[in-house]
Amino acid sequence: MTPRALLSRLRLAPLLHDGHHLRRLLSAAAAPPPPLDESPPGAPPPPSNSRLFVAGLSWSVDERSLTDAFSSFGTVTEDGARARCSKRRRGGSEPPHRAQPRELFDEMLVRDVVACSAAIYRHARSGSFRQSVGLFVSMMREGVCPNSFTLVGLLLAAAQLGDAVLAKCIHGWAVKSRLESNPFVATALVDAYAKCGCPMNSWAFFSDLRDPSLVSWNAMISGLMHNDLFEEALLVFKRMCGCFGILPNNVVTMINVAQAYAGCGDLGMCKSAHAYAIKMGLDMDVSVTNSILGMYLNFGDIEIGREIFRKIIVHDLVTWTMMMGFLLEQAHAGEAISLFVQMRSNGIVPDRVAMVSLVQACALLGDARRGKLVHNQMVIRGFIRELPAANSLITMYSKCKDLSSARVLFDGTREKSLVSWTAMVSGYIGSGKALEGIHLFSKMRREDIFVIDSVTLVSLLIGCYDIAKFELCVQLQGYSYKTGLYLHRPVPNTLMAVYGKCGYVSLTRKVFDDMISRDVVSWNTMILSYGINGQGEQAMALFNDMEESSEERDSVTYLNTLLACSHSGLIDDGLVTFRRMINEKRINPCQEHIGCLVDMLARAGRLDEAAEVASLTNKEGANSWKALMGGGHLHSDTELTEVAANKVLNMESFDYGHVVLLSNAYASAGKYIVAESIRSCYSNQTKRKTLGLSSIEVMPVSTR
């Protein structure tokens, strides 16, 4: 059943057409807030200084501040914190042995319905869902008749397992035993059907309830949001408001509404919900506070996120980690570390999620030294035994180009996941060691441990791109068709890039034409493939086709088009494209655009114009002078080559290839002594040119 069909079954007017009604309810239905000197019920008590960790931390984002934050781990802790940490370290060594359901049942001294129901519910709450179901089967075989509490625990296990068939079986037993009308069982059925991916069954059962309680309404709203039916969830909320007459003053309802508004992307209604929460005093509940913060962070506006975070009165560990994660999504790694230091100064002990966020910040900064400091503290706290923490450290070391530390950590991880293998393979490929990454992937495939996903496949295709390994790319494309990973857009986009680099433009175009849906990366990759293979006319035609489509062109589109015009000698088309980028799209040209324009003019022999454009660049415009240097050498203009070389060699970004180019220019002019002196002068000052690497496929030997 589609969301629209569900919307019609609800028989409610669209919320977008009646949004002012809810706004009136949000503004008028609230009771006056409690006095400022009275603490609302449920609000946490103010922290006592004697129970906080020793603070006095530096507020600067440097290694010392991070060290100070970590140093307070083992100083003055609140009561019981040290014992909890030691328990976590002992419990994280090896996964505990889980007894079979029959063994659990046989070990029970009392086997009545109360004991069995308590055991089933306890296992379901602790995450042992299959053991919970197995206990129920053993209970039924012994002739113990379940009650409503038994069915609630069993439905909780079915919901977490996502087993719709099991949920229907429990529903049938509830009808047979006349427990269907029990409010606890009814609410559990609504929740189970929704979490098993059957929102229509959940709504049908909910609609038959005579007087659903507030808990049942919340379960229905939460279930719809679980299936990404945010608008339908708000419609159910609207109907609930009509049934109760006013907006319920309930924390769970407020959390659900905040999440639904965030899913719909309606900032105005989000602000109304926030105002209602403040008016009702619900903003003193940390769960509501976190939901409101997540509601605003969903819009991706960092300024709004910072403002809301500063205005929040009550913070807990979830609040801090949520904000840290948002800053990492916005690539503000330094600010995320600063927030961690501030969190520690407030006496909040970080958990594994906060430490993983800190590792991700170090990875974004490429700071292996600070990452090792975090690694050390994760070992001390016992988090290193948890697989997500180990995977984040492997990724961090890989991004910091410390492959030896990443491999030691990878080999020391006993139970590796697909994320572990992908992180290590991507680390090798990202560090320019594509063959090692592919060999590690082959080892994973030989052990036949995991079925690779789209992330692993894209990493392998990037490795094929680096070494132009065409045959493996064809095999990976076949695998993507077989497993359905081809439908993930990054997979065909990367395939196009590999085929284009290998020179198979026709295969690139076939992949492009076979794509069900394209994005701007697809168009840019296809234009680039035409450009690097000297087919500038096709690149320009595709550029014009993109204009007629609904896809918006970005700066990379114009850069690839300029590159295609440069390689094919389409000077006039390139100049027109450059002017259109500035005049029509209002895109400010970056150094890459200017460098490509200079290269295009220099290749065509229009050296004076190229030199004039290059002279307009600032000190960071190394690409322009490098292109002018290559054009001067191409057209045997030694004087211009020398002028451009002086600019390039005075920059920090030059390498040995530019020295060779200048030396060859003098050698072509017959100045061999000058050429030799240039090579000997700069040979010790520059890094050698990185050698290229490609795979040579073995050709079949003729039998004749």
C-alpha positions as CSV (number, residue, x, y, z in Angstrom):
1,M,0.0,0.0,0.0
2,T,1.5,3.3,-1.0
3,P,1.6,6.3,1.3
4,R,-1.0,8.1,-0.9
5,A,-3.3,5.1,-0.5
6,L,-2.8,5.1,3.2
7,L,-3.5,8.9,3.2
8,S,-6.8,8.3,1.5
9,R,-7.7,5.5,3.9
10,L,-7.2,7.9,6.8
11,R,-10.0,10.0,5.3
12,L,-8.5,13.3,6.6
13,A,-7.9,16.6,4.9
14,P,-4.3,17.2,3.9
15,L,-2.4,18.9,6.6
16,L,-0.8,21.4,4.3
17,H,-4.2,22.9,3.6
18,D,-5.2,23.2,7.3
19,G,-1.9,24.0,8.9
20,H,-3.3,27.1,10.6
21,H,-5.7,24.9,12.6
22,L,-2.8,23.2,14.3
23,R,-1.0,26.4,14.8
24,R,-4.1,27.8,16.7
25,L,-4.1,24.7,18.8
26,L,-0.4,25.0,19.6
27,S,-0.8,28.6,20.6
28,A,-4.1,28.4,22.5
29,A,-4.3,25.0,24.1
30,A,-1.3,25.4,26.4
31,A,-1.6,26.1,30.0
32,P,0.5,28.8,31.6
33,P,4.0,27.7,32.3
34,P,5.1,26.9,35.9
35,P,6.8,29.7,37.8
36,L,10.5,30.0,37.3
37,D,11.3,29.1,40.9
38,E,9.5,25.8,40.7
39,S,11.0,22.8,39.1
40,P,8.6,21.0,36.8
41,P,7.9,17.3,37.5
42,G,10.5,15.0,36.0
43,A,13.2,17.7,35.6
44,P,16.6,16.5,36.7
45,P,18.0,18.0,39.9
46,P,20.7,20.6,39.6
47,P,24.1,18.9,39.5
48,S,26.1,18.9,42.7
49,N,29.7,20.0,42.5
50,S,30.8,17.1,44.7
51,R,29.5,14.6,42.2
52,L,31.1,16.1,39.1
53,F,34.3,15.1,37.4
54,V,37.2,17.6,38.1
55,A,36.9,20.2,35.3
56,G,39.1,23.2,34.8
57,L,39.8,22.3,31.2
58,S,41.3,24.4,28.5
59,W,38.7,25.8,26.0
60,S,41.2,25.9,23.1
61,V,41.0,23.2,20.5
62,D,44.5,21.8,20.7
63,E,46.1,18.6,21.9
64,R,46.6,19.9,25.5
65,S,42.9,20.6,25.9
66,L,42.0,17.1,24.7
67,T,44.6,15.7,27.1
68,D,43.1,17.6,29.9
69,A,39.7,16.4,29.0
70,F,40.9,12.8,29.1
71,S,43.0,13.3,32.3
72,S,39.8,13.9,34.2
73,F,38.6,10.4,33.5
74,G,40.4,8.9,36.4
75,T,40.3,11.6,38.9
76,V,37.2,12.3,41.0
77,T,34.3,10.3,39.7
78,E,30.7,10.3,40.7
79,D,29.6,7.4,42.9
80,G,29.6,4.1,41.1
81,A,31.1,5.4,37.9
82,R,34.4,3.5,38.4
83,A,32.5,0.3,39.1
84,R,30.4,0.7,36.0
85,C,33.5,1.3,33.8
86,S,35.2,-1.8,35.2
87,K,32.1,-3.9,34.5
88,R,32.0,-2.6,31.0
89,R,35.7,-3.6,30.5
90,R,35.1,-7.1,31.8
91,G,31.9,-7.6,29.9
92,G,33.3,-6.4,26.6
93,S,36.1,-9.0,26.3
94,E,34.1,-11.8,24.7
95,P,30.4,-12.2,23.9
96,P,28.7,-14.1,26.7
97,H,27.4,-17.6,25.9
98,R,23.7,-17.6,25.3
99,A,21.9,-20.6,26.5
100,Q,19.4,-22.3,24.2
101,P,15.7,-21.6,24.9
102,R,15.1,-25.1,26.1
103,E,18.0,-24.9,28.5
104,L,16.7,-21.6,29.9
105,F,13.2,-23.1,30.4
106,D,14.6,-26.3,32.1
107,E,16.7,-24.1,34.5
108,M,13.5,-22.3,35.7
109,L,12.6,-23.5,39.2
110,V,9.0,-22.2,38.9
111,R,7.3,-22.7,35.5
112,D,4.0,-20.9,35.9
113,V,2.6,-18.2,33.7
114,V,4.1,-15.4,35.8
115,A,7.6,-16.7,35.8
116,C,7.5,-17.6,32.1
117,S,6.0,-14.2,31.1
118,A,8.6,-12.4,33.1
119,A,11.4,-14.4,31.4
120,I,10.0,-13.8,28.0
121,Y,9.6,-10.0,28.5
122,R,13.1,-9.8,30.1
123,H,14.8,-11.5,27.2
124,A,12.9,-9.3,24.7
125,R,13.9,-6.1,26.5
126,S,17.6,-7.2,26.7
127,G,17.8,-7.9,23.0
128,S,17.6,-11.8,23.1
129,F,14.6,-11.8,20.8
130,R,14.9,-15.3,19.4
131,Q,15.5,-16.7,22.9
132,S,12.3,-14.9,23.9
133,V,10.3,-16.6,21.2
134,G,11.9,-20.0,22.0
135,L,10.9,-19.6,25.6
136,F,7.3,-19.0,24.5
137,V,7.4,-22.2,22.4
138,S,8.7,-24.2,25.3
139,M,6.1,-22.7,27.6
140,M,3.3,-23.7,25.2
141,R,4.6,-27.2,24.9
142,E,4.5,-27.6,28.7
143,G,0.8,-26.5,28.6
144,V,1.3,-23.2,30.3
145,C,-1.4,-20.8,29.0
146,P,-0.1,-17.3,28.2
147,N,-1.7,-14.1,29.5
148,S,-1.7,-10.5,28.2
149,F,1.8,-9.8,29.7
150,T,3.2,-12.8,27.8
151,L,1.8,-11.6,24.5
152,V,3.2,-8.1,25.1
153,G,6.7,-9.5,25.6
154,L,6.3,-11.8,22.5
155,L,5.1,-8.9,20.4
156,L,8.0,-6.8,21.4
157,A,10.3,-9.6,20.2
158,A,8.4,-9.9,16.9
159,A,8.6,-6.1,16.3
160,Q,12.4,-6.1,16.8
161,L,12.8,-9.1,14.6
162,G,10.6,-7.6,11.9
163,D,8.7,-10.8,11.6
164,A,5.2,-10.0,10.3
165,V,4.1,-13.6,10.2
166,L,4.9,-14.1,13.8
167,A,3.0,-10.9,14.6
168,K,0.0,-12.2,12.8
169,C,0.2,-15.5,14.6
170,I,0.3,-13.7,18.0
171,H,-2.7,-11.6,16.8
172,G,-4.6,-14.8,16.0
173,W,-3.9,-16.2,19.4
174,A,-5.0,-13.0,21.0
175,V,-8.3,-13.1,19.2
176,K,-8.7,-16.8,20.1
177,S,-8.0,-16.1,23.8
178,R,-10.1,-12.9,23.8
179,L,-7.1,-10.8,24.8
180,E,-7.3,-8.6,21.7
181,S,-9.2,-5.9,23.5
182,N,-6.7,-5.7,26.3
183,P,-5.2,-2.2,26.0
184,F,-1.6,-3.4,26.5
185,V,-2.0,-6.1,23.9
186,A,-3.7,-3.8,21.5
187,T,-1.0,-1.2,21.8
188,A,1.7,-3.8,21.3
189,L,-0.1,-5.1,18.2
190,V,-0.2,-1.6,16.7
191,D,3.5,-1.2,17.4
192,A,4.5,-4.7,16.1
193,Y,2.6,-4.4,12.8
194,A,4.1,-1.0,12.1
195,K,7.7,-2.1,12.9
196,C,7.3,-5.2,10.8
197,G,6.7,-3.1,7.8
198,C,2.9,-3.5,7.7
199,P,1.6,0.0,8.5
200,M,-1.8,-0.7,6.8
201,N,-2.4,-3.7,9.1
202,S,-1.4,-1.5,12.0
203,W,-3.9,1.2,10.9
204,A,-6.7,-1.3,10.3
205,F,-6.3,-2.8,13.7
206,F,-6.0,0.7,15.3
207,S,-9.2,1.9,13.5
208,D,-11.2,-0.9,15.1
209,L,-10.3,0.1,18.6
210,R,-13.2,1.6,20.5
211,D,-11.5,4.1,22.8
212,P,-7.8,4.0,22.1
213,S,-5.7,5.4,24.9
214,L,-3.0,8.1,24.5
215,V,-0.4,5.3,24.5
216,S,-2.1,3.6,21.5
217,W,-2.3,6.9,19.6
218,N,1.4,7.5,20.2
219,A,2.2,3.9,19.1
220,M,0.3,4.5,15.8
221,I,2.0,7.8,15.2
222,S,5.4,6.3,16.0
223,G,4.7,3.3,13.7
224,L,3.8,5.5,10.7
225,M,7.1,7.5,11.2
226,H,9.0,4.2,11.4
227,N,7.8,3.6,7.8
228,D,8.7,7.2,6.7
229,L,5.0,8.2,6.5
230,F,5.5,11.5,8.2
231,E,2.5,13.3,6.7
232,E,0.3,10.5,7.6
233,A,1.6,10.5,11.1
234,L,0.7,14.2,11.4
235,L,-2.8,13.5,10.1
236,V,-3.2,10.9,12.8
237,F,-1.9,13.4,15.3
238,K,-4.5,15.9,14.0
239,R,-7.3,13.3,14.5
240,M,-6.0,12.6,18.0
241,C,-6.3,16.3,18.8
242,G,-9.9,16.3,17.7
243,C,-10.7,13.3,19.9
244,F,-9.1,14.7,23.0
245,G,-10.3,18.3,22.3
246,I,-6.9,19.8,23.1
247,L,-3.3,19.0,22.4
248,P,-2.2,16.4,24.9
249,N,0.5,17.5,27.3
250,N,2.6,14.3,26.9
251,V,6.3,13.9,26.5
252,V,6.1,11.0,24.0
253,T,3.5,12.8,21.9
254,M,5.8,15.8,21.8
255,I,8.7,13.7,20.7
256,N,6.7,12.0,17.9
257,V,5.4,15.4,16.6
258,A,8.9,16.9,16.5
259,Q,10.2,13.9,14.5
260,A,7.2,14.0,12.2
261,Y,7.7,17.7,11.4
262,A,11.4,17.2,10.9
263,G,10.5,14.4,8.4
264,C,8.1,16.7,6.5
265,G,10.7,19.5,6.3
266,D,8.2,22.2,7.5
267,L,10.3,24.7,9.4
268,G,7.4,26.9,10.3
269,M,5.5,24.0,12.0
270,C,8.7,22.9,13.7
271,K,8.9,26.4,15.3
272,S,5.3,26.1,16.4
273,A,5.9,22.8,18.0
274,H,9.0,24.2,19.7
275,A,7.0,27.1,21.1
276,Y,4.3,24.8,22.3
277,A,6.9,22.7,24.2
278,I,8.3,25.7,25.9
279,K,4.8,27.0,26.8
280,M,3.9,23.7,28.4
281,G,7.2,23.4,30.2
282,L,8.1,20.3,28.3
283,D,11.5,21.9,27.3
284,M,12.7,20.9,30.8
285,D,12.5,17.2,29.8
286,V,15.7,16.2,28.2
287,S,14.0,13.7,25.8
288,V,11.9,16.4,24.4
289,T,14.9,18.7,24.2
290,N,16.8,16.2,22.2
291,S,13.9,15.6,19.8
292,I,13.6,19.4,19.3
293,L,17.3,19.7,18.6
294,G,17.2,16.8,16.2
295,M,14.2,18.4,14.5
296,Y,16.2,21.5,13.7
297,L,19.4,19.7,12.9
298,N,17.4,17.8,10.2
299,F,17.3,20.9,8.1
300,G,21.2,21.0,7.9
301,D,21.5,24.7,8.8
302,I,24.5,24.9,11.1
303,E,23.6,28.4,12.3
304,I,20.2,27.3,13.4
305,G,21.8,24.2,15.0
306,R,24.2,26.3,17.0
307,E,21.5,28.7,18.2
308,I,19.1,26.0,19.3
309,F,22.0,24.1,21.1
310,R,22.9,27.3,23.0
311,K,19.3,28.0,24.0
312,I,18.7,24.5,25.3
313,I,18.4,24.5,29.1
314,V,18.8,20.8,29.9
315,H,21.7,18.8,28.3
316,D,22.6,15.1,28.6
317,L,25.1,12.9,26.8
318,V,22.7,12.4,23.9
319,T,22.4,16.1,23.4
320,W,26.2,16.6,23.2
321,T,26.8,13.6,20.9
322,M,23.9,14.6,18.6
323,M,25.5,18.0,18.2
324,M,28.9,16.6,17.7
325,G,27.6,14.3,15.0
326,F,25.9,17.2,13.2
327,L,29.1,19.2,13.2
328,L,31.0,16.2,11.7
329,E,28.3,16.0,9.0
330,Q,29.0,19.7,8.2
331,A,32.8,19.0,8.2
332,H,33.4,21.2,11.3
333,A,35.8,18.7,13.0
334,G,37.6,21.3,15.1
335,E,34.4,22.6,16.5
336,A,33.3,19.0,17.3
337,I,36.5,18.5,19.3
338,S,35.9,21.8,21.1
339,L,32.4,20.6,22.0
340,F,33.8,17.4,23.4
341,V,36.1,19.4,25.7
342,Q,33.2,21.6,26.8
343,M,31.1,18.4,27.5
344,R,33.9,17.0,29.7
345,S,34.2,20.3,31.6
346,N,30.5,20.0,32.4
347,G,31.2,16.7,34.1
348,I,29.6,14.4,31.5
349,V,31.3,11.1,31.0
350,P,31.5,10.2,27.3
351,D,30.3,6.8,26.0
352,R,31.3,4.8,23.0
353,V,29.3,7.0,20.6
354,A,31.0,10.2,21.8
355,M,34.4,8.6,21.5
356,V,33.6,7.3,18.0
357,S,32.6,10.9,17.0
358,L,35.9,12.1,18.4
359,V,37.7,9.6,16.2
360,Q,35.8,10.7,13.2
361,A,36.8,14.3,13.9
362,C,40.5,13.3,14.0
363,A,40.0,11.5,10.7
364,L,38.5,14.5,9.0
365,L,41.5,16.6,10.3
366,G,44.0,14.0,9.3
367,D,45.5,14.2,12.8
368,A,46.9,10.8,13.6
369,R,48.7,12.1,16.7
370,R,45.5,13.3,18.3
371,G,43.8,10.1,17.0
372,K,46.3,7.9,18.9
373,L,45.5,9.9,22.0
374,V,41.8,9.1,21.6
375,H,42.7,5.4,20.7
376,N,44.6,5.2,24.0
377,Q,41.6,6.4,26.0
378,M,39.3,4.0,24.2
379,V,41.6,1.2,25.3
380,I,41.6,2.4,28.9
381,R,37.8,2.7,28.9
382,G,37.3,-0.7,27.3
383,F,35.5,0.7,24.2
384,I,38.1,-0.9,21.9
385,R,36.5,-4.3,22.3
386,E,33.3,-3.0,20.6
387,L,33.4,-3.4,16.9
388,P,32.1,0.0,15.9
389,A,34.9,1.6,17.9
390,A,37.5,-0.6,16.2
391,N,36.1,0.1,12.8
392,S,36.2,3.9,13.3
393,L,39.9,3.7,14.4
394,I,40.8,1.6,11.3
395,T,39.1,4.3,9.2
396,M,40.9,7.1,11.0
397,Y,44.3,5.6,10.6
398,S,43.6,4.8,7.0
399,K,42.6,8.4,6.3
400,C,45.7,9.6,8.1
401,K,47.9,7.5,5.8
402,D,49.1,5.4,8.8
403,L,48.3,2.0,7.2
404,S,50.6,0.1,9.5
405,S,48.6,1.0,12.6
406,A,45.4,0.4,10.7
407,R,46.5,-3.1,9.7
408,V,47.7,-4.0,13.2
409,L,44.3,-3.0,14.5
410,F,42.5,-4.8,11.7
411,D,44.5,-8.0,12.2
412,G,43.9,-7.8,16.0
413,T,40.1,-7.6,15.6
414,R,38.7,-11.1,16.1
415,E,35.2,-10.7,14.8
416,K,35.5,-8.5,11.8
417,S,32.4,-7.1,10.0
418,L,32.0,-6.0,6.4
419,V,32.6,-2.5,7.6
420,S,36.0,-3.6,9.0
421,W,37.1,-5.1,5.6
422,T,35.8,-2.2,3.6
423,A,37.6,0.3,5.9
424,M,40.9,-1.5,5.4
425,V,40.4,-2.0,1.6
426,S,39.4,1.7,1.2
427,G,42.5,2.7,3.3
428,Y,44.9,0.9,0.9
429,I,43.1,2.3,-2.2
430,G,43.0,5.8,-0.8
431,S,46.7,5.7,0.0
432,G,47.7,4.8,-3.5
433,K,48.1,1.1,-2.8
434,A,45.3,-0.2,-5.0
435,L,46.8,-3.6,-5.6
436,E,47.1,-4.3,-1.9
437,G,43.5,-3.3,-1.4
438,I,42.3,-5.6,-4.2
439,H,44.4,-8.5,-2.8
440,L,42.9,-8.0,0.7
441,F,39.4,-8.0,-0.9
442,S,40.3,-11.3,-2.7
443,K,41.3,-12.7,0.7
444,M,37.8,-11.8,2.0
445,R,36.1,-13.4,-0.9
446,R,38.2,-16.6,-0.6
447,E,37.1,-16.9,3.0
448,D,33.5,-16.3,1.8
449,I,32.6,-14.3,4.9
450,F,30.4,-11.5,3.7
451,V,28.4,-10.4,0.7
452,I,29.8,-7.1,-0.4
453,D,27.6,-4.0,-0.4
454,S,27.6,-0.8,-2.6
455,V,30.2,0.9,-0.4
456,T,32.7,-1.9,-0.8
457,L,31.9,-2.2,-4.5
458,V,32.6,1.5,-5.1
459,S,35.9,1.3,-3.2
460,L,37.0,-1.5,-5.4
461,L,36.0,0.4,-8.6
462,I,38.0,3.3,-7.4
463,G,41.0,0.9,-7.1
464,C,40.3,-0.2,-10.7
465,Y,40.3,3.5,-11.7
466,D,43.7,4.1,-10.1
467,I,45.4,1.2,-11.9
468,A,43.2,1.2,-15.0
469,K,42.3,-2.5,-14.4
470,F,39.6,-3.0,-17.0
471,E,39.0,-6.8,-16.7
472,L,38.3,-6.6,-13.0
473,C,36.0,-3.6,-13.6
474,V,33.9,-5.7,-16.1
475,Q,33.7,-8.5,-13.5
476,L,32.5,-6.1,-10.8
477,Q,29.9,-4.7,-13.2
478,G,28.5,-8.2,-13.8
479,Y,28.4,-8.7,-10.0
480,S,26.5,-5.4,-9.6
481,Y,23.9,-6.6,-12.1
482,K,23.6,-10.0,-10.3
483,T,23.2,-8.6,-6.8
484,G,21.2,-5.5,-7.7
485,L,23.9,-3.1,-6.5
486,Y,23.8,-1.5,-9.9
487,L,20.7,0.4,-8.8
488,H,22.8,2.3,-6.3
489,R,23.7,5.5,-8.2
490,P,27.4,5.7,-7.1
491,V,28.1,2.3,-8.6
492,P,27.3,3.2,-12.2
493,N,28.9,6.6,-11.8
494,T,32.1,5.0,-10.7
495,L,31.9,2.4,-13.5
496,M,31.7,5.3,-16.0
497,A,34.8,6.9,-14.6
498,V,36.8,3.6,-14.8
499,Y,35.7,2.9,-18.4
500,G,36.4,6.4,-19.4
501,K,39.9,6.3,-18.0
502,C,40.6,3.0,-19.7
503,G,39.6,4.5,-23.0
504,Y,36.3,2.6,-23.5
505,V,34.0,5.6,-24.2
506,S,31.4,3.4,-25.8
507,L,31.0,1.3,-22.7
508,T,30.9,4.5,-20.6
509,R,28.0,5.8,-22.8
510,K,26.2,2.5,-22.5
511,V,26.3,2.6,-18.7
512,F,25.1,6.2,-18.9
513,D,22.2,5.4,-21.2
514,D,21.2,2.3,-19.1
515,M,20.9,4.4,-15.9
516,I,17.4,4.6,-14.6
517,S,18.0,7.9,-12.8
518,R,20.9,10.3,-13.2
519,D,22.3,13.0,-11.1
520,V,24.8,15.8,-11.8
521,V,27.7,13.5,-11.1
522,S,26.5,11.1,-13.9
523,W,26.5,13.9,-16.4
524,N,29.8,15.3,-15.3
525,T,31.5,11.9,-15.5
526,M,30.2,11.3,-19.0
527,I,31.4,14.7,-20.2
528,L,34.8,14.1,-18.6
529,S,35.1,10.7,-20.3
530,Y,34.5,12.3,-23.7
531,G,37.0,15.0,-22.9
532,I,39.9,12.9,-21.8
533,N,39.5,10.7,-24.8
534,G,39.6,13.6,-27.3
535,Q,35.9,13.6,-28.2
536,G,35.2,17.3,-27.5
537,E,32.3,17.5,-30.0
538,Q,30.4,14.7,-28.1
539,A,31.2,16.4,-24.8
540,M,29.7,19.7,-26.0
541,A,26.6,17.9,-27.4
542,L,26.1,16.2,-24.0
543,F,26.6,19.6,-22.3
544,N,23.8,21.1,-24.4
545,D,21.6,18.0,-23.7
546,M,22.1,18.6,-20.0
547,E,20.8,22.1,-20.4
548,E,17.6,20.7,-21.9
549,S,17.2,18.2,-19.1
550,S,16.1,19.1,-15.6
551,E,19.5,18.6,-14.1
552,E,21.2,21.8,-12.9
553,R,24.8,22.3,-14.0
554,D,27.4,23.1,-11.4
555,S,31.0,24.3,-11.5
556,V,32.4,20.8,-12.1
557,T,30.2,20.5,-15.2
558,Y,31.8,23.7,-16.7
559,L,35.3,22.5,-15.6
560,N,34.9,19.2,-17.4
561,T,33.5,20.9,-20.5
562,L,36.4,23.3,-20.6
563,L,38.8,20.4,-20.3
564,A,37.1,18.6,-23.2
565,C,37.4,21.8,-25.3
566,S,41.1,22.1,-24.4
567,H,41.9,18.6,-25.4
568,S,40.0,18.8,-28.7
569,G,41.1,22.3,-29.7
570,L,37.6,23.8,-29.5
571,I,38.7,27.2,-28.5
572,D,35.7,29.2,-29.4
573,D,33.3,26.8,-27.8
574,G,35.4,26.8,-24.7
575,L,35.4,30.6,-24.5
576,V,31.7,30.8,-25.0
577,T,31.2,28.2,-22.2
578,F,33.4,30.1,-19.9
579,R,31.5,33.4,-20.5
580,R,28.2,31.6,-20.0
581,M,29.4,30.2,-16.7
582,I,30.1,33.7,-15.4
583,N,27.3,35.7,-17.0
584,E,24.4,33.2,-16.9
585,K,25.1,30.9,-13.9
586,R,26.9,33.5,-11.8
587,I,29.6,30.9,-10.9
588,N,32.8,32.5,-9.8
589,P,35.7,30.8,-11.6
590,C,38.1,29.0,-9.3
591,Q,41.8,28.4,-10.0
592,E,41.0,25.1,-11.8
593,H,38.7,27.0,-14.3
594,I,41.4,29.6,-14.9
595,G,44.1,27.0,-15.3
596,C,42.0,25.1,-17.8
597,L,41.3,28.3,-19.8
598,V,45.0,29.1,-19.9
599,D,45.8,25.5,-21.0
600,M,43.2,25.7,-23.7
601,L,44.7,29.0,-25.1
602,A,48.2,27.8,-24.8
603,R,47.6,24.5,-26.6
604,A,46.1,26.4,-29.5
605,G,49.2,28.6,-29.7
606,R,47.5,31.8,-28.4
607,L,50.3,32.3,-25.9
608,D,49.9,36.0,-25.5
609,E,46.2,35.7,-24.5
610,A,47.1,32.8,-22.2
611,A,49.9,34.8,-20.5
612,E,47.5,37.7,-20.0
613,V,45.0,35.4,-18.3
614,A,47.6,33.8,-16.2
615,S,48.9,37.2,-15.0
616,L,45.5,37.9,-13.5
617,T,45.7,35.0,-11.1
618,N,47.0,35.4,-7.5
619,K,49.8,33.6,-5.8
620,E,47.7,30.5,-5.5
621,G,47.2,30.2,-9.3
622,A,49.8,27.5,-9.8
623,N,47.7,25.7,-12.3
624,S,47.7,28.7,-14.7
625,W,51.5,29.0,-14.8
626,K,52.0,25.3,-15.1
627,A,49.6,25.2,-18.1
628,L,51.4,28.2,-19.6
629,M,54.7,26.5,-19.0
630,G,53.5,23.4,-20.9
631,G,52.1,25.5,-23.7
632,G,55.4,27.4,-24.1
633,H,57.3,24.2,-24.4
634,L,54.8,22.8,-26.8
635,H,55.2,25.7,-29.2
636,S,59.0,26.0,-28.6
637,D,58.8,29.4,-26.9
638,T,61.7,29.1,-24.5
639,E,61.4,32.7,-23.2
640,L,57.8,32.3,-22.2
641,T,58.6,28.8,-20.7
642,E,61.3,30.3,-18.6
643,V,59.1,33.1,-17.3
644,A,56.4,30.6,-16.4
645,A,58.9,28.3,-14.9
646,N,60.2,31.0,-12.6
647,K,56.7,31.5,-11.3
648,V,56.1,27.8,-10.8
649,L,59.5,27.0,-9.2
650,N,58.9,29.8,-6.6
651,M,55.8,28.0,-5.4
652,E,55.6,25.2,-2.9
653,S,53.5,23.0,-5.1
654,F,56.0,22.3,-7.9
655,D,57.4,18.8,-8.3
656,Y,60.2,17.2,-10.3
657,G,58.0,17.0,-13.4
658,H,58.2,20.7,-13.8
659,V,61.9,20.7,-13.5
660,V,62.1,18.0,-16.2
661,L,59.8,20.1,-18.4
662,L,62.0,23.2,-18.1
663,S,65.1,21.2,-18.7
664,N,63.6,19.7,-21.8
665,A,62.7,23.2,-23.1
666,Y,66.3,24.3,-22.8
667,A,67.5,21.1,-24.4
668,S,65.2,21.6,-27.3
669,A,66.7,25.0,-27.8
670,G,70.2,23.5,-27.8
671,K,71.1,24.9,-24.4
672,Y,72.3,21.5,-23.0
673,I,74.6,23.0,-20.3
674,V,71.7,25.0,-18.8
675,A,69.4,22.0,-19.0
676,E,71.9,19.9,-17.1
677,S,72.5,22.5,-14.5
678,I,68.7,22.9,-13.8
679,R,68.3,19.2,-13.3
680,S,71.2,19.0,-10.9
681,C,70.2,22.1,-9.0
682,Y,66.6,21.0,-8.3
683,S,67.2,17.2,-8.1
684,N,67.8,17.4,-4.3
685,Q,65.1,19.9,-3.6
686,T,62.1,18.2,-5.1
687,K,60.3,14.9,-4.7
688,R,60.7,12.5,-7.6
689,K,57.7,12.2,-9.8
690,T,55.3,9.5,-8.7
691,L,55.5,6.6,-11.0
692,G,52.4,5.5,-12.7
693,L,50.9,2.0,-12.2
694,S,48.6,0.1,-14.4
695,S,47.8,-3.6,-14.9
696,I,48.7,-5.4,-18.2
697,E,46.2,-8.1,-19.1
698,V,47.8,-11.3,-20.4
699,M,46.9,-11.6,-24.1
700,P,46.1,-15.1,-25.4
701,V,48.9,-16.8,-27.2
702,S,48.4,-17.9,-30.8
703,T,48.5,-21.6,-31.4
704,R,49.7,-21.2,-34.9
